Amino acid sequence: MTRTLSRLNPLAALLALVLIITTVPTSHAQRGGISLVRDAEIEALLRDYSLPLLRAAGMNRRGIGIRIVNDLDFNAFVSGNDMFIHTGLILQAQTPNEVVGVIAHEIGHFVGEHQVRLRERVAEAARIAQITSLLGIGVAAAGAASGSSDAGRAGLGIAAGGRTAALRGLLRYQRDEEQTADRTALRLLRQTGQSADGMLATFQRLARQTSLMAGRVDPYVRSHPTANDRIARLRPLAQASPYAGKKDSAQLLLRHDMARAKIAAYLGGNRYSRALLQRGELHPTAQLYGRAILTYLYGSPRRAVPQIEKVLKAQPKNPYVYEMKGEILLRSNQPKLAIAPLRRAIALDKTKAGFMQIQLGHALLEAGGQKNLQEAVKVLALGVQRDPTAVRGFAFLARARAQAGDGPGALLASAEHAVRTGQKGRAREYATRAQRGFKRGTPRWLRAQDIIEIR
């Protein structure tokens, strides 16, 4: 794209820049320009929100990943086979149905293959912009050669007009895609027996946020329809649904509030999050949960233990509260005490999250002792097998294998960690050294070879 920009005049370069901006989520996701959050509890909640909708869309076997973005904006987007949900969306949504409505809309983009079609439209718009630029430059040059200033101005007008038309056409197409995704979302919500009230609540929030500047924005240079337009179109359809007014279950509301409380606590000094944990909007158990995490992170981990125990009395079968207790004990330098609650968390966790296995493996590793060490190797290997994206698990596994006397295995785990953190040169170095300790053709040898050949 840099080479393309250098061949265009400044106005064409501006159009090309706008076209880049329209696809920025994809490039950010690929290049690490966004900060992702890993949390077994929130990931499980978002999966439960998404799965019925994905099944209704016929996409339950497509391997759609759900990623949590560390961003306070009320936002979500799709890129490749992944859906990215901002922490701000979960934090600000007062009901699960609001998040479900946003997820249904994003699945609508998957169903319509809008990413592929948008890339095609971007390429088409770029071609139109370049052709009109060259045509305008040609007219202007001819005018300059003949001494006609009118022809020069006409040439510039042709170039600018063509680029404007290309940009507006692209943005109009994006607005049409958004409307299509809205309609698909309504259909999916109806198929899954859910209300569209959350979608309307979302657009009403957006309408309030944009009302101050709405009159200053040219409607032809918007990438999305206005929130008020969307409300006007969707309200009669939402109200006609047999599930209009249907409320979320008390159990789901509590899970949602627990996730909001956790995010609010991890934000720490953020004014909104502190107010959320104080003003009584959340379920009392969720408020207690958030305050316990807040104490752990910004006060004393030891003082947080009795607080989290109170949450466990209210939620004795919640795996994620046990996981939090284990984490608090581990961070307060009590790894031996952390082992039991982490085991309990894994036993209760229906999702079999690799992330929890890694937490337990870390506690076993820190607790010391030969028996704990041998178990740590097995548990950590299982954890990274279930969730290879939990990168720190490979670092713990390398430590555990090294302490257990498995030098080549430790080097291979270090290579896995390095390749997943963008250190390809170091990954090849570790893999080459590891491979010398494996029999040729064995799975470990072949995996080391794969890493060596990464380019």
C-alpha positions in Angstrom: 0.0 0.0 0.0 2.9 2.3 0.7 4.1 2.0 -2.9 0.5 2.7 -4.1 0.3 5.8 -2.0 3.5 7.2 -3.5 2.1 7.0 -7.0 -1.0 9.0 -6.2 -1.5 12.7 -5.6 -2.4 13.9 -2.1 -6.1 13.7 -2.5 -5.9 10.1 -3.9 -3.6 9.2 -1.0 -6.2 10.5 1.4 -8.8 8.3 -0.1 -6.5 5.3 0.1 -5.9 6.1 3.8 -9.6 6.2 4.4 -9.8 2.8 2.7 -7.1 1.4 5.0 -9.0 2.8 8.0 -12.2 0.8 7.0 -10.2 -2.4 7.5 -8.2 -1.5 10.5 -9.7 -4.1 12.9 -8.2 -6.9 10.7 -4.8 -5.4 10.5 -4.8 -4.7 14.3 -5.8 -8.2 15.1 -3.1 -9.7 12.9 -0.3 -7.4 14.1 -1.0 -7.3 17.8 -2.3 -3.7 17.7 -5.0 -4.6 20.2 -4.6 -5.8 23.8 -6.4 -9.1 24.5 -7.7 -10.3 27.8 -7.7 -14.0 28.9 -10.3 -15.0 31.5 -12.0 -18.4 31.7 -15.1 -17.1 33.4 -15.8 -14.3 30.8 -14.9 -16.5 27.9 -17.3 -19.2 29.1 -20.1 -16.6 29.5 -19.5 -15.2 26.0 -19.5 -18.7 24.5 -22.8 -19.4 26.2 -24.2 -16.2 24.7 -22.9 -17.1 21.3 -23.4 -20.8 20.8 -27.3 -20.8 20.3 -26.9 -18.0 17.8 -24.1 -19.7 15.9 -26.1 -23.0 15.7 -29.1 -21.1 14.4 -26.9 -19.5 11.7 -25.5 -23.0 10.8 -22.0 -22.0 12.0 -21.5 -24.0 15.1 -18.8 -26.1 13.3 -17.0 -23.2 11.7 -14.6 -22.8 14.6 -15.5 -19.2 15.4 -13.2 -17.9 18.1 -14.3 -15.3 20.7 -11.6 -12.8 21.9 -11.9 -10.3 24.6 -10.4 -6.9 23.9 -9.0 -4.7 26.7 -10.9 -1.6 25.7 -13.6 0.5 27.5 -15.5 1.4 24.3 -18.9 -0.2 23.9 -17.9 -2.1 20.8 -17.3 -5.4 19.0 -16.0 -6.4 15.5 -15.2 -9.5 13.5 -11.9 -10.4 11.8 -11.1 -13.6 10.0 -12.8 -16.4 12.0 -12.7 -14.4 15.3 -15.2 -12.2 17.0 -13.7 -9.5 19.2 -15.8 -8.3 22.2 -14.6 -5.2 24.1 -14.6 -5.3 27.9 -16.4 -2.0 27.7 -19.3 -3.7 26.0 -19.7 -6.2 28.9 -19.1 -3.6 31.5 -21.7 -1.1 30.2 -24.4 -3.6 29.2 -26.9 -3.8 32.0 -28.4 -7.1 30.8 -27.1 -10.2 29.0 -29.6 -9.5 26.2 -27.8 -6.4 25.2 -24.5 -8.3 24.7 -26.5 -11.1 22.9 -27.9 -8.5 20.5 -24.5 -7.2 19.6 -23.1 -10.8 19.1 -26.1 -11.6 16.9 -25.3 -8.6 14.8 -21.6 -9.6 14.4 -22.7 -13.1 13.5 -24.8 -11.4 10.8 -21.5 -10.2 9.3 -20.1 -13.7 9.2 -23.3 -15.0 7.6 -23.2 -12.4 4.9 -19.4 -12.9 4.3 -19.1 -9.2 4.6 -15.4 -9.2 5.3 -14.7 -10.8 1.9 -17.2 -8.6 0.1 -15.8 -5.4 1.8 -12.3 -6.2 0.7 -13.5 -6.6 -2.9 -15.3 -3.2 -2.7 -12.3 -1.6 -1.2 -10.2 -2.8 -4.1 -12.8 -1.6 -6.6 -13.0 1.8 -4.9 -9.2 2.1 -5.0 -9.2 1.3 -8.7 -11.8 3.9 -9.4 -9.9 6.5 -7.4 -6.6 5.7 -9.2 -8.3 5.8 -12.7 -10.0 9.1 -12.0 -6.8 10.6 -10.6 -4.9 9.7 -13.7 -7.7 11.0 -16.0 -7.8 14.3 -14.1 -4.1 14.6 -14.1 -4.1 14.0 -17.8 -6.8 16.7 -18.4 -4.9 19.1 -16.2 -1.6 18.4 -18.0 -3.2 19.0 -21.4 -4.6 22.3 -20.1 -1.3 23.4 -18.8 0.3 22.5 -22.2 -2.2 24.6 -24.0 -2.1 27.4 -21.4 -5.8 26.9 -20.4 -6.3 27.4 -16.6 -10.0 26.3 -17.0 -8.8 22.9 -18.3 -6.5 22.6 -15.4 -9.2 23.3 -12.9 -11.5 20.9 -14.7 -8.9 18.2 -14.5 -8.5 18.6 -10.8 -12.3 18.6 -10.5 -12.5 15.3 -12.4 -9.9 13.7 -10.1 -11.5 14.9 -6.8 -15.1 14.1 -8.0 -14.2 10.6 -9.0 -12.5 9.9 -5.7 -15.4 11.4 -3.7 -17.8 9.2 -5.7 -15.7 6.1 -5.0 -15.5 6.8 -1.3 -19.2 7.5 -1.0 -20.1 4.4 -2.9 -17.9 2.3 -0.5 -19.5 3.9 2.6 -23.0 3.4 1.2 -22.2 -0.3 0.7 -21.0 -0.5 4.3 -24.2 1.0 5.5 -26.1 -1.6 3.5 -24.0 -4.3 5.1 -24.9 -3.0 8.6 -28.6 -3.0 7.8 -28.3 -6.6 6.5 -26.5 -7.7 9.7 -29.2 -6.1 11.7 -31.9 -8.0 9.9 -29.9 -11.3 10.3 -29.6 -10.6 14.0 -33.3 -10.2 14.4 -33.9 -13.5 12.6 -31.3 -15.3 14.8 -32.8 -13.9 18.0 -36.2 -15.0 17.0 -35.0 -18.5 16.0 -33.3 -18.9 19.4 -36.3 -17.6 21.4 -34.7 -14.4 22.5 -35.9 -10.8 22.7 -34.5 -8.0 20.4 -34.9 -5.5 23.3 -31.2 -5.6 23.9 -30.5 -4.5 20.4 -32.8 -1.5 20.7 -31.2 -0.6 24.1 -27.8 -0.6 22.4 -28.9 1.7 19.6 -30.6 4.0 22.1 -27.4 4.3 23.9 -25.5 5.0 20.7 -28.2 7.6 19.8 -27.6 9.4 23.1 -23.8 9.3 22.6 -23.9 10.7 19.1 -26.8 13.2 19.4 -24.5 16.2 20.1 -22.5 15.8 16.9 -25.1 14.2 14.6 -25.9 17.4 12.8 -22.3 18.0 11.9 -21.7 14.8 10.1 -22.5 14.4 6.4 -24.9 11.4 6.1 -23.1 10.4 2.9 -19.8 9.9 4.7 -21.0 7.6 7.4 -19.9 4.0 7.5 -22.9 3.0 9.6 -26.6 4.1 9.5 -27.5 6.5 12.2 -28.6 5.0 15.5 -32.0 6.7 15.2 -32.5 5.3 11.7 -31.8 1.8 12.9 -34.1 2.2 15.9 -36.9 3.4 13.5 -36.4 0.3 11.3 -35.9 -2.3 14.0 -38.5 -1.2 16.7 -41.6 -2.5 14.8 -39.9 -5.7 13.9 -38.6 -6.3 17.4 -42.0 -5.5 18.9 -43.7 -8.0 16.5 -41.5 -10.8 17.8 -43.3 -13.4 20.0 -40.4 -13.0 22.4 -40.7 -9.2 22.8 -40.3 -8.2 26.4 -38.8 -11.6 27.4 -36.4 -11.2 30.3 -33.1 -12.8 31.0 -33.1 -15.5 33.7 -32.0 -14.6 37.2 -29.1 -17.1 36.9 -27.9 -15.6 33.7 -28.2 -12.0 35.1 -26.1 -13.1 38.1 -23.4 -14.5 35.8 -23.4 -11.4 33.7 -23.1 -9.2 36.8 -20.2 -11.4 38.1 -18.4 -10.8 34.8 -19.1 -7.0 35.0 -17.9 -6.9 38.6 -14.6 -8.7 37.7 -13.9 -6.3 34.8 -14.8 -3.3 37.0 -12.3 -4.6 39.7 -9.5 -5.1 37.2 -10.0 -1.6 36.0 -9.0 -0.5 39.5 -8.9 3.3 39.7 -11.4 3.9 36.9 -14.2 6.2 38.2 -17.0 4.3 36.4 -15.9 0.9 37.6 -15.6 2.0 41.3 -19.0 3.6 41.1 -20.5 0.4 39.6 -19.2 -1.6 42.6 -20.6 0.9 45.1 -24.0 2.1 43.8 -26.0 -1.1 44.1 -26.7 -1.7 40.4 -25.1 -5.2 40.5 -26.4 -8.3 42.3 -25.1 -8.3 45.9 -23.0 -11.4 45.4 -21.4 -9.9 42.3 -20.7 -6.7 44.2 -19.0 -8.7 46.9 -17.0 -10.6 44.3 -15.8 -7.4 42.6 -14.8 -5.9 46.0 -12.8 -9.0 46.9 -10.9 -8.9 43.6 -10.4 -5.1 44.1 -8.9 -5.8 47.6 -6.7 -8.5 46.1 -5.4 -6.4 43.3 -5.0 -3.0 45.0 -5.0 -3.8 48.7 -3.9 -7.0 50.4 -4.3 -10.4 48.9 -4.4 -11.9 52.4 -7.4 -9.6 53.3 -9.1 -10.7 50.1 -9.2 -14.4 51.1 -12.0 -14.0 53.7 -14.0 -11.9 51.3 -13.8 -14.4 48.5 -14.8 -17.1 51.1 -18.1 -15.2 51.6 -18.7 -15.3 47.8 -18.1 -19.1 47.9 -20.7 -19.5 50.6 -23.2 -17.8 48.2 -21.9 -19.6 45.1 -20.5 -23.0 46.4 -20.5 -24.6 42.9 -19.0 -21.7 40.9 -15.7 -22.9 39.5 -14.5 -19.4 38.7 -14.8 -18.2 42.3 -12.6 -21.2 43.4 -10.3 -20.3 40.6 -10.1 -16.7 41.9 -9.4 -18.0 45.4 -6.6 -20.1 44.1 -5.2 -17.2 42.2 -5.3 -14.9 45.3 -3.5 -17.5 47.4 -0.9 -18.1 44.7 -0.2 -14.4 44.4 0.0 -14.0 48.2 2.8 -16.5 48.2 0.8 -19.4 49.4 1.0 -21.8 46.5 0.4 -25.0 48.6 -2.9 -23.6 49.8 -3.8 -22.6 46.2 -3.7 -26.2 45.0 -7.0 -27.4 46.6 -9.3 -24.6 45.3 -7.8 -24.8 41.9 -8.4 -28.6 41.8 -12.0 -27.8 42.8 -12.3 -25.2 40.1 -11.2 -27.8 37.5 -13.6 -30.4 38.8 -16.6 -28.0 38.5 -15.6 -26.4 35.2 -17.7 -27.9 32.4 -15.8 -26.2 29.7 -12.5 -28.0 30.6 -10.6 -24.8 30.1 -6.9 -25.2 29.5 -6.4 -21.9 31.3 -7.4 -23.4 34.6 -5.1 -26.4 34.1 -2.2 -23.9 33.6 -3.2 -22.1 36.8 -3.0 -25.4 38.8 0.2 -26.4 37.1 1.7 -23.0 38.1 0.7 -23.5 41.7 2.1 -27.1 41.8 5.4 -25.8 40.3 5.7 -23.0 42.9 4.7 -25.4 45.8 7.8 -27.5 45.1 8.5 -31.1 45.9 9.1 -33.9 43.5 5.5 -35.2 43.5 4.1 -31.7 42.8 6.8 -31.2 40.1 5.8 -34.4 38.2 2.2 -33.5 38.4 2.9 -30.0 37.2 4.6 -31.3 34.1 1.5 -33.4 33.2 -1.0 -30.7 34.1 0.8 -27.9 32.2 1.2 -30.1 29.1 -2.5 -30.8 29.2 -3.3 -27.1 29.7 -1.3 -25.9 26.6 -2.7 -28.8 24.6 -6.2 -27.6 25.3 -5.4 -24.0 24.9 -2.2 -23.2 22.9 -3.1 -19.5 22.9 -2.5 -19.4 26.7 1.1 -18.5 26.0 2.4 -18.2 29.5 1.6 -21.9 30.0 4.6 -22.8 27.7 6.9 -20.7 29.9 5.7 -22.6 33.0 6.0 -25.9 31.2 9.6 -25.1 30.2 10.5 -24.4 33.8 8.8 -27.6 35.0 10.5 -29.8 32.4 13.9 -28.2 33.1 13.5 -28.9 36.8 12.4 -32.4 36.1 15.5 -33.1 34.0 13.9 -33.0 30.6 16.3 -30.6 28.9 15.1 -31.2 25.2 11.4 -30.9 26.3 12.1 -27.7 28.2 13.8 -26.2 25.0 10.8 -27.3 22.9 8.4 -25.6 25.3 10.6 -22.5 25.2 10.5 -22.6 21.4 6.7 -22.8 21.5 6.6 -19.8 23.8 9.0 -17.8 21.6 7.1 -18.5 18.4 3.9 -17.4 20.0 5.4 -14.2 21.2 6.8 -13.2 17.9 10.4 -14.2 18.6 10.9 -16.4 15.5 14.7 -16.3 15.5 14.9 -17.4 19.1 12.2 -20.0 18.5 14.2 -21.6 15.7 17.3 -21.5 17.9 15.5 -23.3 20.8 13.9 -25.8 18.4 17.2 -26.6 16.8 18.8 -27.4 20.1 15.8 -29.3 21.3 15.7 -31.5 18.2 19.1 -32.9 18.9 17.7 -34.6 22.0 14.8 -36.3 20.1 14.7 -39.4 18.0 14.2 -38.5 14.3 10.6 -38.8 13.1 9.0 -38.8 16.6 6.2 -36.3 17.3 8.5 -34.0 19.3 11.2 -34.1 16.6 8.6 -33.2 13.9 7.2 -30.4 16.0 10.7 -28.9 16.5 11.2 -29.2 12.7 7.9 -27.3 12.1 9.2 -24.5 14.2 12.6 -24.5 12.6 10.9 -24.1 9.1 8.7 -21.2 10.2 9.3 -18.1 8.0 
